[in-house]
Amino acid sequence: QVQLMESGGGLVQAGGSLRLSCAASGSIFSISAMGWYRQNPGKQRELVAVITFGGSTRYADSVKGRFTISRANVENTVYLQMNSLKAEDTAVYYCNVQLPTGWAYWGQGSQVTVSS
């Protein structure tokens, strides 16, 4: 069984910063990639950023230059550093882990609210 624990969400003013964290635990022997998605009611869930455990990264065009995804020295932990936040970044952010077998797991979601 795999569990993802998220932390770091909150309320900030536009232009501010937040850092989300996600730690995976349980029956994990290897991970292909970890990433962050976001979603609001009535909208599709969208990919924000992803990092493979080979070190490559990919970002949504809307967050390039502002967000940075990284992997901690502590194994199976990933961060999303969010700078220059905008009101349109407001969403519930979900951590995702993908295993080499194809199985995927989701965190509980973290609310990020950016005020104008």
N, C-alpha and C positions, 0 to 999 in steps of 0.2 A: 504494500500500500504506500502511495506517495502523497505527501501533504506539502502545500506551499503556504508559507506565512508571509504576508505582506505588511508593510508598515511605511509611514512617512507622508500619508496624505494629509490634506488640511485646506485651510482657507488663506489665500494670499492676495495681495493687490497686484494689478497688472504691472509687469516689469520685475516682479519678484522671482524668487527661486524656491524650489522644493526638491528633495531627493527621495525617491521611492526605493524601497529595498524589498527583496524577495529571496527567501531562503527555502530551498527544497530539502526535504528529509523523508526517510522511509526506505523502502526497498529499491534503492537506486544504485546501480553499478556503473552506469555511464549515461551521459546526456549528449544529444546531438546539438541542441540549441535551447536558449531561453530568450523570452521576449516579453514585450508589453503591448497590450491592446487597450483600446478605450471605447466606451459606448455610452450614449445617452438614450433615454426612452424615445422611441420612434425613429431611431437612426440605426444604421448598420454598425456592427462592431468592426473597427478598423485597426490595422496594424500600425503601431507607433514606431517600434524599433525592435530589432532582433540581433542577437549575438550568438555565433556558433562557438563551440568550445575549441575550435581551431583558431578563434580570434577575429574572424571577419565580422563586420557589422553592416546593417542596412537600416535606413530610416525612411519614414514617410516624408514626402516633399514638404509638407506643412511644418515639420519640426526640424528640418535640416539647419544646422548652424546654431540651434538653440538647445537641443536636447543631446545628451550623451549617454549611451548605454555602456556599461562596463561590468567586468566580472571581478569579484573580490578574490584576494588570496585565499580566503576561506572557501573551500570547495562548495559548489552548488549554491552560491549566492550571487545575485545579480542586482545592479543598481540602475536607476534611471535618474540622472541629474537633469533637472528641468530649469533652464534659465530664460530670462526675458519672457515670462509667461504672459499669455494673452487671454482675454475672456473666452475666446473660442477653444481654448485648451480645456475648459471645464468639462469634466466627464468622470465616469467611474473607470478607473484603470485596473486592468487585470493582468496579472503575471501568468505566463504560460511556459511550460517546459515540454520539450519534445524528446522522446527517447528513440534510440536507434531502431527499436522494434516497430515504431510507428505510433505507439501509445502517446497520448498527450494529456496533460493535467492542467487545471486552472486554479489560480488563487481565488480568494473570496471577494476580491474587489476593494479598491481604495478610492474614496471620493476625493477629487481634486476640484476645488472651486476657486476661480480667479475673478476677482471683482474689478470693475472698471473705475 
